[in-house]
Amino acid sequence: MAAPDSDKDRPLSADALRRRTLGDFLRSARARVQPDAVGLPGGQRRRTPGLRREEVAQLCDISTTWYTWIEQGRPVSVSPAVLARLASVLRLRRAERHYLFELAECTDPEHGRGHGDALPPVLADCVHSITAAAYILDRCWNVMSWNQPFLHLFDGWPARDRDPNLLRYIFLDPAARSLVVDWDERASRVVAEFRADAGPHTGETEVRDVIQQLQQQSPVFAHWWTRHTVVDREGGLREFQHPVDGRLSYQQITFRLAVRPDCKLVMLLP
């Protein structure tokens, strides 16, 4: 077999393939956007559908050369802010926007925003249909929905809390120290799990308020927060000392929700 006679014949590296896929995706999205949809005059007849490269670059406040390099899959660095402008100009839907940031290996600065506080009713119904203890947390660890087995396990909380938040319960409610077995060990891990969840969003008002409140009111939270430890919410064994049922053991399983990426469903399986 003859040796490859040019770079074009060589297999692409994983990184080069990712950049090429990103460029192809942007080119396809650009072709779908009509000039009048972004405030540009249609003008004379165009040879290709959609926006021109220079128009996308102008609308995103970047140079045409740089944008061309992105579409060509060259190894250029693209900031999250530029990607967010591209997503807006190209009218990307939620799934497309997520795909763009995945290809660019960046965190979307708008990730999870604009959902509002209320869960879609179907998600609340889903939680109530689960026979095991289950609940939904948002990125601040507000408890958005829970079922009866969870309510029983937590001895009536969060029904008695006007704005139930799992972090505030663990660190500020005395009942948590009695309910959660090995509370000190679990508390340190909970802070590390929350940092992993909230890390990219600590500048957001709601997240910042929760952190500041706990730093001021819980010396334990404040101590572990300054350690900057980060771990995944992997689940595993969770044990409780229930006031009526005694010692209980569960396996915790966590799922991310496709329709609400800022939320997760947590199940406690006996």
C-alpha positions in Angstrom: 0.0 0.0 0.0 1.3 3.4 -0.9 2.2 5.8 1.9 -0.1 8.8 2.4 1.2 11.6 0.2 -0.3 14.5 2.1 -1.6 15.5 5.5 -5.2 15.2 4.1 -4.7 11.4 3.9 -3.7 11.0 7.6 -6.4 10.1 10.1 -7.6 13.0 12.2 -6.8 13.2 15.9 -9.8 13.2 18.2 -9.2 16.9 18.9 -9.0 17.8 15.2 -12.2 15.8 14.5 -14.0 17.6 17.2 -12.9 21.0 15.7 -13.9 19.9 12.3 -17.3 18.8 13.6 -17.8 22.1 15.3 -17.0 24.0 12.1 -19.4 21.8 10.1 -22.1 22.4 12.6 -21.6 26.2 12.6 -21.7 26.2 8.8 -24.9 24.2 8.7 -26.5 26.5 11.3 -25.4 29.6 9.4 -27.0 28.3 6.2 -30.4 28.1 8.0 -30.6 31.7 9.2 -32.1 34.3 6.8 -30.6 37.8 6.8 -33.9 39.5 7.7 -34.2 37.3 10.8 -31.2 39.0 12.3 -32.0 42.5 11.1 -29.9 42.5 7.9 -31.3 43.4 4.5 -31.8 40.6 2.0 -30.2 42.6 -0.7 -29.2 41.0 -4.0 -29.6 37.4 -4.8 -27.2 35.2 -2.8 -25.2 32.3 -4.2 -25.7 30.3 -1.0 -28.5 30.2 1.5 -28.3 31.8 4.9 -25.8 34.3 6.3 -22.3 34.9 5.0 -19.3 34.4 7.2 -18.6 38.1 7.4 -22.1 38.8 8.5 -21.9 36.3 11.3 -18.6 37.7 12.4 -20.0 41.3 12.3 -23.0 40.3 14.4 -20.8 38.5 16.9 -18.2 41.4 17.1 -15.3 39.2 16.0 -13.1 39.3 12.9 -14.1 37.5 9.7 -10.7 35.7 9.6 -11.1 34.4 13.1 -14.6 33.1 12.4 -13.5 31.5 9.2 -10.8 29.7 11.1 -13.4 28.4 13.5 -15.5 27.0 10.7 -12.3 25.5 9.1 -11.6 23.6 12.3 -8.3 25.3 13.0 -6.9 25.2 16.5 -8.1 28.5 17.7 -9.4 29.3 21.2 -13.0 30.4 21.4 -14.3 32.0 24.7 -17.7 31.1 26.2 -18.9 34.6 25.6 -18.2 34.4 21.8 -19.9 31.0 21.7 -22.9 32.4 23.5 -23.1 35.2 20.8 -22.8 32.7 18.1 -25.6 30.6 19.6 -27.8 33.8 19.7 -27.0 35.0 16.2 -27.5 31.5 14.7 -30.8 31.1 16.5 -29.8 27.8 18.1 -32.4 25.8 20.0 -31.6 24.5 23.5 -30.3 21.1 22.3 -28.2 22.7 19.6 -26.8 25.2 22.0 -25.8 22.4 24.4 -24.2 20.6 21.4 -22.2 23.7 20.5 -20.7 24.1 23.9 -20.0 20.3 24.2 -18.1 20.4 20.9 -16.2 23.5 22.1 -15.5 21.9 25.4 -16.8 25.0 27.2 -19.3 25.7 30.0 -22.3 27.7 28.7 -22.5 30.9 30.8 -26.3 30.8 30.4 -26.6 27.1 31.4 -29.8 26.4 33.3 -31.0 30.0 33.3 -34.4 31.1 32.2 -36.2 28.1 33.5 -38.1 29.9 36.2 -38.8 28.5 39.6 -41.6 26.1 38.9 -41.1 22.5 37.6 -43.1 21.3 34.7 -46.1 19.4 36.2 -45.0 16.2 34.5 -41.8 16.2 36.6 -43.6 16.5 39.8 -46.0 13.7 38.7 -42.9 11.6 37.9 -41.6 12.0 41.4 -44.9 11.0 43.0 -45.1 7.9 40.8 -41.8 6.5 42.2 -42.3 4.0 45.0 -38.9 4.7 46.6 -38.0 7.9 48.4 -37.4 10.5 45.7 -36.9 14.2 45.3 -35.7 16.8 42.8 -33.0 19.4 43.6 -32.1 22.5 41.6 -28.6 23.8 41.5 -29.1 25.7 44.8 -30.3 22.4 46.3 -33.7 23.8 46.8 -36.1 20.8 47.0 -38.4 21.3 44.1 -40.6 18.2 44.5 -40.7 15.2 46.7 -42.9 12.1 47.3 -44.5 10.6 50.4 -41.7 8.1 51.1 -39.1 10.9 51.2 -41.4 13.0 53.4 -41.7 10.0 55.8 -37.9 9.3 55.8 -37.2 13.0 56.7 -39.8 13.0 59.4 -42.1 15.6 57.9 -39.4 17.8 56.4 -39.6 19.5 53.9 -43.4 20.0 54.2 -42.9 22.1 57.3 -40.3 24.3 55.6 -41.7 27.2 53.5 -38.6 27.1 51.2 -37.0 23.7 51.7 -33.4 23.6 50.9 -31.3 20.5 51.5 -28.2 22.4 52.4 -29.9 24.6 55.0 -31.6 21.5 56.4 -28.3 19.6 56.8 -26.3 22.5 58.3 -28.9 24.6 60.1 -31.7 22.2 61.2 -30.8 20.3 64.5 -32.9 17.4 63.3 -30.4 16.6 60.6 -27.7 15.7 63.1 -30.0 13.1 64.6 -31.3 11.7 61.3 -28.2 11.5 59.2 -25.8 8.8 60.4 -22.2 9.9 60.6 -23.3 13.5 60.1 -19.8 15.0 60.4 -18.4 12.9 57.6 -21.5 13.4 55.4 -21.4 17.1 56.0 -17.9 17.5 54.6 -18.8 15.5 51.5 -22.0 17.4 51.0 -20.1 20.7 50.7 -17.7 19.1 48.2 -20.7 17.8 46.1 -22.4 21.2 46.2 -19.2 22.9 45.1 -19.1 20.6 42.1 -22.7 21.5 41.2 -22.5 25.2 41.9 -18.9 26.0 40.9 -19.6 27.5 37.5 -22.6 29.5 38.9 -21.3 30.9 42.2 -21.7 34.4 40.7 -25.4 34.0 40.3 -27.5 35.8 42.9 -29.5 32.9 44.2 -26.5 30.6 44.5 -24.4 33.3 46.1 -27.1 34.0 48.6 -27.3 30.4 49.8 -23.5 30.2 50.1 -23.3 33.4 52.1 -26.1 32.5 54.4 -24.5 29.1 55.2 -21.0 30.7 55.7 -22.5 33.1 58.2 -24.7 30.7 60.1 -22.8 27.4 59.9 -19.2 27.2 61.1 -19.0 23.6 59.7 -20.1 24.7 56.2 -17.8 27.7 56.3 -14.9 25.5 57.3 -15.3 22.9 54.5 -16.2 25.6 51.9 -12.8 27.2 52.3 -11.1 23.8 51.6 -12.2 23.9 47.9 -12.8 20.1 47.8 -14.8 18.9 44.8 -16.4 15.5 44.3 -19.2 14.1 42.2 -22.6 13.4 43.6 -21.9 9.7 43.0 -24.5 8.2 45.3 -23.7 5.1 47.3 -24.7 4.0 50.8 -26.8 6.5 52.8 -27.8 5.6 56.4 -30.4 7.3 58.6 -31.5 6.9 62.2 -35.3 7.4 61.8 -37.1 8.4 65.0 -39.8 5.7 64.4 -38.3 3.2 62.1 -34.8 3.0 63.6 -31.7 2.5 61.5 -32.3 2.6 57.7 -29.9 2.0 54.8 -30.3 3.1 51.2 -28.4 3.3 48.0 -28.6 6.8 46.5 -29.0 7.1 42.7 -28.9 10.5 41.0 -30.2 11.4 37.5 -29.7 14.6 35.5 -33.0 15.9 33.9 -32.8 16.5 30.2 -35.7 19.0 30.2 -34.3 20.9 33.3 -30.5 20.6 33.1 -30.2 22.7 36.3 -32.1 20.0 38.2 -31.5 16.4 39.2 -33.7 13.6 40.4 -32.4 11.7 43.5 -33.7 8.3 44.5 -33.0 6.5 47.8 -33.4 2.7 47.2 -33.8 0.5 50.3 
